[in-house]
Amino acid sequence: MRIATARTRQVIKPAAMMLNSSNLSSADYDPWSGTLTIAFHGGRVYIYHHVPPSEYSGLVNASSHGKYFHEYIKNHYDYQRVA
């Protein structure tokens, strides 16, 4: 989530959500662009495009982040590897 303040015009972006997963390290979501950034423990980072807010919410609230990722996000959205 980004918050622009009228006084400073500064954009404040919270840190990525750390995930308790054996494979996924963190997730970051930009609701304006619909991009979901997933970092893996091995250092790989992928950006998934056109992801609805409900998918990000589902991921961070899932009892198993990895299972949710594999069932609902991986191979369901366009993506690119960035690191």
DOKE-990094 format. One record per atom (N, C-alpha, C): atom name; x, y, z. Coordinates in steps of 0.05 Angstrom, whole numbers, plus 5000, padded with zeros to 4 digits. Layout:
DOKE-990094
CA; X; Y; Z .
...
This chain:
DOKE-990094
N; 5017; 4977; 5000 .
CA; 5000; 5000; 5000 .
C; 5018; 5025; 5000 .
N; 5011; 5044; 4984 .
CA; 5026; 5069; 4983 .
C; 5008; 5091; 4993 .
N; 5020; 5109; 5008 .
CA; 5005; 5131; 5019 .
C; 5019; 5157; 5011 .
N; 5005; 5174; 4996 .
CA; 5017; 5200; 4989 .
C; 5005; 5221; 5007 .
N; 5023; 5236; 5020 .
CA; 5013; 5257; 5038 .
C; 5012; 5283; 5022 .
N; 4991; 5299; 5027 .
CA; 4987; 5324; 5013 .
C; 5009; 5344; 5019 .
N; 5019; 5344; 5044 .
CA; 5038; 5364; 5052 .
C; 5066; 5358; 5040 .
N; 5075; 5334; 5040 .
CA; 5102; 5328; 5030 .
C; 5103; 5315; 5003 .
N; 5080; 5306; 4993 .
CA; 5079; 5291; 4968 .
C; 5098; 5267; 4968 .
N; 5105; 5258; 4991 .
CA; 5122; 5235; 4994 .
C; 5106; 5209; 4993 .
N; 5117; 5189; 4980 .
CA; 5104; 5163; 4978 .
C; 5116; 5145; 4999 .
N; 5099; 5135; 5017 .
CA; 5108; 5117; 5038 .
C; 5098; 5089; 5031 .
N; 5117; 5070; 5029 .
CA; 5111; 5043; 5022 .
C; 5119; 5024; 5044 .
N; 5101; 5009; 5055 .
CA; 5108; 4990; 5076 .
C; 5127; 4968; 5066 .
N; 5142; 4957; 5084 .
CA; 5161; 4935; 5077 .
C; 5145; 4911; 5068 .
N; 5159; 4894; 5053 .
CA; 5147; 4869; 5044 .
C; 5139; 4852; 5068 .
N; 5118; 4836; 5064 .
CA; 5108; 4818; 5084 .
C; 5126; 4793; 5085 .
N; 5138; 4788; 5107 .
CA; 5155; 4764; 5110 .
C; 5136; 4740; 5113 .
N; 5142; 4718; 5099 .
CA; 5125; 4695; 5100 .
C; 5139; 4672; 5114 .
N; 5123; 4657; 5129 .
CA; 5133; 4634; 5144 .
C; 5129; 4610; 5126 .
N; 5149; 4605; 5108 .
CA; 5147; 4584; 5088 .
C; 5174; 4572; 5083 .
N; 5175; 4547; 5076 .
CA; 5201; 4535; 5071 .
C; 5212; 4543; 5043 .
N; 5195; 4554; 5026 .
CA; 5203; 4562; 4999 .
C; 5201; 4592; 4994 .
N; 5180; 4605; 5004 .
CA; 5175; 4633; 4999 .
C; 5187; 4649; 5022 .
N; 5201; 4671; 5015 .
CA; 5213; 4688; 5036 .
C; 5195; 4712; 5042 .
N; 5185; 4726; 5022 .
CA; 5169; 4749; 5026 .
C; 5150; 4755; 5003 .
N; 5130; 4771; 5008 .
CA; 5112; 4780; 4987 .
C; 5107; 4810; 4990 .
N; 5105; 4823; 4968 .
CA; 5100; 4852; 4967 .
C; 5079; 4856; 4946 .
N; 5059; 4874; 4951 .
CA; 5038; 4878; 4932 .
C; 5033; 4907; 4928 .
N; 5030; 4915; 4903 .
CA; 5022; 4942; 4895 .
C; 4994; 4941; 4884 .
N; 4975; 4951; 4899 .
CA; 4947; 4949; 4890 .
C; 4941; 4967; 4866 .
N; 4957; 4988; 4862 .
CA; 4951; 5006; 4839 .
C; 4959; 4993; 4813 .
N; 4980; 4977; 4813 .
CA; 4988; 4964; 4788 .
C; 4980; 4935; 4787 .
N; 4972; 4924; 4810 .
CA; 4965; 4896; 4811 .
C; 4989; 4877; 4809 .
N; 5012; 4887; 4817 .
CA; 5036; 4870; 4816 .
C; 5042; 4858; 4843 .
N; 5048; 4833; 4843 .
CA; 5055; 4818; 4867 .
C; 5084; 4809; 4863 .
N; 5101; 4817; 4882 .
CA; 5129; 4809; 4881 .
C; 5134; 4788; 4902 .
N; 5144; 4765; 4893 .
CA; 5150; 4743; 4910 .
C; 5180; 4738; 4911 .
N; 5191; 4737; 4935 .
CA; 5220; 4730; 4938 .
C; 5221; 4702; 4950 .
N; 5239; 4686; 4939 .
CA; 5244; 4659; 4948 .
C; 5269; 4658; 4965 .
N; 5271; 4638; 4982 .
CA; 5294; 4635; 5000 .
C; 5320; 4632; 4985 .
N; 5320; 4621; 4961 .
CA; 5344; 4618; 4946 .
C; 5354; 4644; 4933 .
N; 5339; 4666; 4936 .
CA; 5347; 4691; 4924 .
C; 5332; 4699; 4899 .
N; 5317; 4681; 4887 .
CA; 5301; 4687; 4863 .
C; 5279; 4706; 4871 .
N; 5272; 4725; 4853 .
CA; 5250; 4744; 4857 .
C; 5234; 4744; 4831 .
N; 5208; 4742; 4834 .
CA; 5190; 4742; 4811 .
C; 5169; 4764; 4815 .
N; 5161; 4777; 4794 .
CA; 5138; 4796; 4794 .
C; 5115; 4783; 4778 .
N; 5092; 4781; 4791 .
CA; 5068; 4771; 4778 .
C; 5050; 4795; 4772 .
N; 5039; 4795; 4748 .
CA; 5024; 4818; 4738 .
C; 4994; 4813; 4739 .
N; 4978; 4834; 4743 .
CA; 4949; 4834; 4742 .
C; 4937; 4816; 4763 .
N; 4949; 4816; 4787 .
CA; 4940; 4799; 4809 .
C; 4920; 4816; 4825 .
N; 4896; 4805; 4829 .
CA; 4876; 4820; 4845 .
C; 4883; 4821; 4875 .
N; 4874; 4842; 4889 .
CA; 4880; 4844; 4917 .
C; 4871; 4820; 4933 .
N; 4850; 4806; 4925 .
CA; 4841; 4783; 4940 .
C; 4861; 4760; 4940 .
N; 4877; 4758; 4918 .
CA; 4898; 4737; 4917 .
C; 4921; 4743; 4936 .
N; 4928; 4769; 4938 .
CA; 4949; 4776; 4957 .
C; 4940; 4771; 4986 .
N; 4915; 4779; 4991 .
CA; 4904; 4775; 5018 .
C; 4903; 4745; 5024 .
N; 4894; 4729; 5005 .
CA; 4893; 4700; 5008 .
C; 4920; 4688; 5014 .
N; 4941; 4698; 5000 .
CA; 4968; 4688; 5004 .
C; 4978; 4694; 5032 .
N; 4976; 4719; 5040 .
CA; 4988; 4726; 5066 .
C; 4972; 4715; 5090 .
N; 4947; 4709; 5085 .
CA; 4930; 4698; 5107 .
C; 4927; 4668; 5106 .
N; 4939; 4655; 5087 .
CA; 4937; 4626; 5084 .
C; 4953; 4611; 5106 .
N; 4943; 4588; 5114 .
CA; 4957; 4573; 5134 .
C; 4983; 4561; 5123 .
N; 4983; 4557; 5096 .
CA; 5007; 4548; 5082 .
C; 5011; 4567; 5059 .
N; 5031; 4585; 5061 .
CA; 5036; 4605; 5039 .
C; 5045; 4591; 5014 .
N; 5061; 4570; 5017 .
CA; 5071; 4556; 4994 .
C; 5049; 4541; 4979 .
N; 5032; 4528; 4993 .
CA; 5009; 4514; 4980 .
C; 4991; 4533; 4966 .
N; 4985; 4556; 4979 .
CA; 4968; 4576; 4966 .
C; 4981; 4587; 4941 .
N; 5007; 4593; 4943 .
CA; 5021; 4603; 4919 .
C; 5019; 4583; 4896 .
N; 5025; 4558; 4901 .
CA; 5024; 4538; 4880 .
C; 4997; 4533; 4869 .
N; 4976; 4535; 4885 .
CA; 4949; 4529; 4876 .
C; 4936; 4553; 4862 .
N; 4941; 4577; 4872 .
CA; 4925; 4600; 4862 .
C; 4941; 4621; 4847 .
N; 4968; 4621; 4849 .
CA; 4983; 4643; 4836 .
C; 5002; 4632; 4814 .
N; 5019; 4613; 4821 .
CA; 5038; 4602; 4802 .
C; 5023; 4591; 4778 .
N; 5032; 4598; 4754 .
CA; 5020; 4590; 4729 .
C; 4992; 4601; 4724 .
N; 4983; 4620; 4740 .
CA; 4957; 4633; 4735 .
C; 4959; 4662; 4726 .
N; 4983; 4673; 4730 .
CA; 4987; 4701; 4723 .
C; 5013; 4704; 4707 .
N; 5014; 4724; 4690 .
CA; 5038; 4730; 4675 .
C; 5059; 4739; 4696 .
N; 5084; 4731; 4691 .
CA; 5105; 4738; 4710 .
C; 5131; 4742; 4695 .
N; 5150; 4754; 4710 .
CA; 5177; 4757; 4700 .
C; 5196; 4753; 4724 .
N; 5218; 4741; 4718 .
CA; 5239; 4738; 4739 .
C; 5256; 4763; 4738 .
N; 5260; 4775; 4762 .
CA; 5276; 4800; 4763 .
C; 5302; 4796; 4778 .
N; 5305; 4774; 4792 .
CA; 5330; 4768; 4806 .
C; 5333; 4739; 4810 .
